[in-house]
Amino acid sequence: MDDQTRIELEAAAFRTLRAHLMEKRTDVQNIDLMNLAGFCRNCLSRWYQEAANERGIEMSKEEAREIFYGMPYDEWKNTHQTEADAATQAAFQKSFNENVGPSDS
């Protein structure tokens, strides 16, 4: 397989993952994704931002989130996010620290 075809297939897989998370499985909470898989929608938007920045494209965290979520992040949270219990939040903090790095909070 040539590099261009590989890149196109990887991009198609990413677009399908994004659509799956944003359209078909809005019920799956970011905190649950992070606890189970070590990444969430916010990680995907951050990776998108980092890839843009590496290529000299200025993009803020909020801009990347809006591109990934298809709406402002606060709108997504108000529409789809539910409250997590204390045990889930504790598991999230552990997973976040292991996969992203220590948080400032």
ZADO-1210 file (C-alpha; in nm, 4 decimals, padded with zeros to 6 digits):
<atoms>
<atom x="00.0000" y="00.0000" z="00.0000" code="MET" pos="1"/>
<atom x="00.1362" y="00.3420" z="-00.0873" code="ASP" pos="2"/>
<atom x="00.1623" y="00.6196" z="00.1729" code="ASP" pos="3"/>
<atom x="-00.1163" y="00.8340" z="00.0250" code="GLN" pos="4"/>
<atom x="-00.3637" y="00.5466" z="00.0316" code="THR" pos="5"/>
<atom x="-00.2654" y="00.4634" z="00.3908" code="ARG" pos="6"/>
<atom x="-00.3160" y="00.8286" z="00.4929" code="ILE" pos="7"/>
<atom x="-00.6566" y="00.8367" z="00.3231" code="GLU" pos="8"/>
<atom x="-00.7652" y="00.5148" z="00.4941" code="LEU" pos="9"/>
<atom x="-00.6478" y="00.6417" z="00.8337" code="GLU" pos="10"/>
<atom x="-00.8356" y="00.9683" z="00.7777" code="ALA" pos="11"/>
<atom x="-01.1500" y="00.7774" z="00.6793" code="ALA" pos="12"/>
<atom x="-01.1239" y="00.5639" z="00.9947" code="ALA" pos="13"/>
<atom x="-01.0836" y="00.8777" z="01.2075" code="PHE" pos="14"/>
<atom x="-01.3869" y="01.0419" z="01.0456" code="ARG" pos="15"/>
<atom x="-01.5903" y="00.7267" z="01.1108" code="THR" pos="16"/>
<atom x="-01.4786" y="00.7173" z="01.4765" code="LEU" pos="17"/>
<atom x="-01.5708" y="01.0836" z="01.5178" code="ARG" pos="18"/>
<atom x="-01.9129" y="01.0342" z="01.3575" code="ALA" pos="19"/>
<atom x="-01.9749" y="00.7258" z="01.5695" code="HIS" pos="20"/>
<atom x="-01.8986" y="00.9134" z="01.8924" code="LEU" pos="21"/>
<atom x="-02.0781" y="01.2333" z="01.7909" code="MET" pos="22"/>
<atom x="-02.3873" y="01.0968" z="01.6166" code="GLU" pos="23"/>
<atom x="-02.4504" y="00.7363" z="01.7129" code="LYS" pos="24"/>
<atom x="-02.3174" y="00.7156" z="02.0697" code="ARG" pos="25"/>
<atom x="-02.3815" y="01.0517" z="02.2301" code="THR" pos="26"/>
<atom x="-02.4890" y="00.8494" z="02.5344" code="ASP" pos="27"/>
<atom x="-02.1312" y="00.7370" z="02.5966" code="VAL" pos="28"/>
<atom x="-01.9819" y="00.9825" z="02.8417" code="GLN" pos="29"/>
<atom x="-01.6293" y="01.1203" z="02.8040" code="ASN" pos="30"/>
<atom x="-01.5517" y="01.0163" z="03.1598" code="ILE" pos="31"/>
<atom x="-01.6469" y="00.6561" z="03.0794" code="ASP" pos="32"/>
<atom x="-01.4331" y="00.6593" z="02.7639" code="LEU" pos="33"/>
<atom x="-01.1361" y="00.7881" z="02.9622" code="MET" pos="34"/>
<atom x="-01.1871" y="00.5333" z="03.2388" code="ASN" pos="35"/>
<atom x="-01.2130" y="00.2405" z="02.9971" code="LEU" pos="36"/>
<atom x="-00.9876" y="00.3385" z="02.7080" code="ALA" pos="37"/>
<atom x="-00.7530" y="00.6064" z="02.8425" code="GLY" pos="38"/>
<atom x="-00.8812" y="00.8688" z="02.5962" code="PHE" pos="39"/>
<atom x="-01.2011" y="01.0589" z="02.5238" code="CYS" pos="40"/>
<atom x="-01.3502" y="01.3059" z="02.2780" code="ARG" pos="41"/>
<atom x="-01.1471" y="01.5867" z="02.4367" code="ASN" pos="42"/>
<atom x="-00.8276" y="01.3884" z="02.3787" code="CYS" pos="43"/>
<atom x="-00.9219" y="01.3409" z="02.0139" code="LEU" pos="44"/>
<atom x="-00.9833" y="01.7138" z="01.9745" code="SER" pos="45"/>
<atom x="-00.6524" y="01.7895" z="02.1505" code="ARG" pos="46"/>
<atom x="-00.4657" y="01.5538" z="01.9170" code="TRP" pos="47"/>
<atom x="-00.6326" y="01.7322" z="01.6251" code="TYR" pos="48"/>
<atom x="-00.5188" y="02.0690" z="01.7652" code="GLN" pos="49"/>
<atom x="-00.1643" y="01.9438" z="01.8223" code="GLU" pos="50"/>
<atom x="-00.1441" y="01.8094" z="01.4649" code="ALA" pos="51"/>
<atom x="-00.2621" y="02.1460" z="01.3321" code="ALA" pos="52"/>
<atom x="-00.0160" y="02.3387" z="01.5499" code="ASN" pos="53"/>
<atom x="00.2717" y="02.1121" z="01.4408" code="GLU" pos="54"/>
<atom x="00.1926" y="02.2128" z="01.0831" code="ARG" pos="55"/>
<atom x="00.1940" y="02.5835" z="01.1665" code="GLY" pos="56"/>
<atom x="-00.1847" y="02.6165" z="01.1795" code="ILE" pos="57"/>
<atom x="-00.2877" y="02.8266" z="01.4775" code="GLU" pos="58"/>
<atom x="-00.5707" y="02.6555" z="01.6610" code="MET" pos="59"/>
<atom x="-00.6868" y="02.6970" z="02.0189" code="SER" pos="60"/>
<atom x="-00.8227" y="02.4205" z="02.2389" code="LYS" pos="61"/>
<atom x="-01.1728" y="02.5679" z="02.2085" code="GLU" pos="62"/>
<atom x="-01.1473" y="02.5922" z="01.8282" code="GLU" pos="63"/>
<atom x="-01.0356" y="02.2300" z="01.8044" code="ALA" pos="64"/>
<atom x="-01.3173" y="02.1171" z="02.0319" code="ARG" pos="65"/>
<atom x="-01.5759" y="02.3033" z="01.8245" code="GLU" pos="66"/>
<atom x="-01.4395" y="02.1440" z="01.5056" code="ILE" pos="67"/>
<atom x="-01.4427" y="01.7987" z="01.6626" code="PHE" pos="68"/>
<atom x="-01.7760" y="01.8275" z="01.8450" code="TYR" pos="69"/>
<atom x="-01.9473" y="02.0164" z="01.5625" code="GLY" pos="70"/>
<atom x="-02.0683" y="02.2748" z="01.8148" code="MET" pos="71"/>
<atom x="-01.9258" y="02.4757" z="02.1051" code="PRO" pos="72"/>
<atom x="-01.8082" y="02.2428" z="02.3801" code="TYR" pos="73"/>
<atom x="-02.0380" y="02.4000" z="02.6408" code="ASP" pos="74"/>
<atom x="-02.3360" y="02.3287" z="02.4146" code="GLU" pos="75"/>
<atom x="-02.2261" y="01.9633" z="02.3835" code="TRP" pos="76"/>
<atom x="-02.1916" y="01.9337" z="02.7613" code="LYS" pos="77"/>
<atom x="-02.5338" y="02.0898" z="02.8237" code="ASN" pos="78"/>
<atom x="-02.6953" y="01.8608" z="02.5674" code="THR" pos="79"/>
<atom x="-02.5217" y="01.5273" z="02.6296" code="HIS" pos="80"/>
<atom x="-02.3152" y="01.5215" z="02.9474" code="GLN" pos="81"/>
<atom x="-02.4500" y="01.3742" z="03.2699" code="THR" pos="82"/>
<atom x="-02.3174" y="01.3959" z="03.6243" code="GLU" pos="83"/>
<atom x="-02.0731" y="01.1271" z="03.7306" code="ALA" pos="84"/>
<atom x="-02.0756" y="00.9735" z="04.0756" code="ASP" pos="85"/>
<atom x="-01.7783" y="01.0011" z="04.3119" code="ALA" pos="86"/>
<atom x="-01.6365" y="00.6587" z="04.2235" code="ALA" pos="87"/>
<atom x="-01.6448" y="00.7352" z="03.8507" code="THR" pos="88"/>
<atom x="-01.4804" y="01.0730" z="03.9110" code="GLN" pos="89"/>
<atom x="-01.2045" y="00.9107" z="04.1184" code="ALA" pos="90"/>
<atom x="-01.1437" y="00.6525" z="03.8463" code="ALA" pos="91"/>
<atom x="-01.1316" y="00.9336" z="03.5916" code="PHE" pos="92"/>
<atom x="-00.8676" y="01.1229" z="03.7888" code="GLN" pos="93"/>
<atom x="-00.6506" y="00.8107" z="03.8030" code="LYS" pos="94"/>
<atom x="-00.6954" y="00.7400" z="03.4314" code="SER" pos="95"/>
<atom x="-00.6364" y="01.1042" z="03.3381" code="PHE" pos="96"/>
<atom x="-00.3147" y="01.1167" z="03.5395" code="ASN" pos="97"/>
<atom x="-00.1908" y="00.7924" z="03.3819" code="GLU" pos="98"/>
<atom x="-00.2854" y="00.8757" z="03.0221" code="ASN" pos="99"/>
<atom x="-00.2703" y="01.2540" z="02.9931" code="VAL" pos="100"/>
<atom x="-00.0679" y="01.3737" z="03.2897" code="GLY" pos="101"/>
<atom x="-00.1302" y="01.5227" z="03.6316" code="PRO" pos="102"/>
<atom x="-00.4095" y="01.7790" z="03.6260" code="SER" pos="103"/>
<atom x="-00.3790" y="02.1235" z="03.7799" code="ASP" pos="104"/>
<atom x="-00.6866" y="02.0709" z="03.9976" code="SER" pos="105"/>
</atoms>
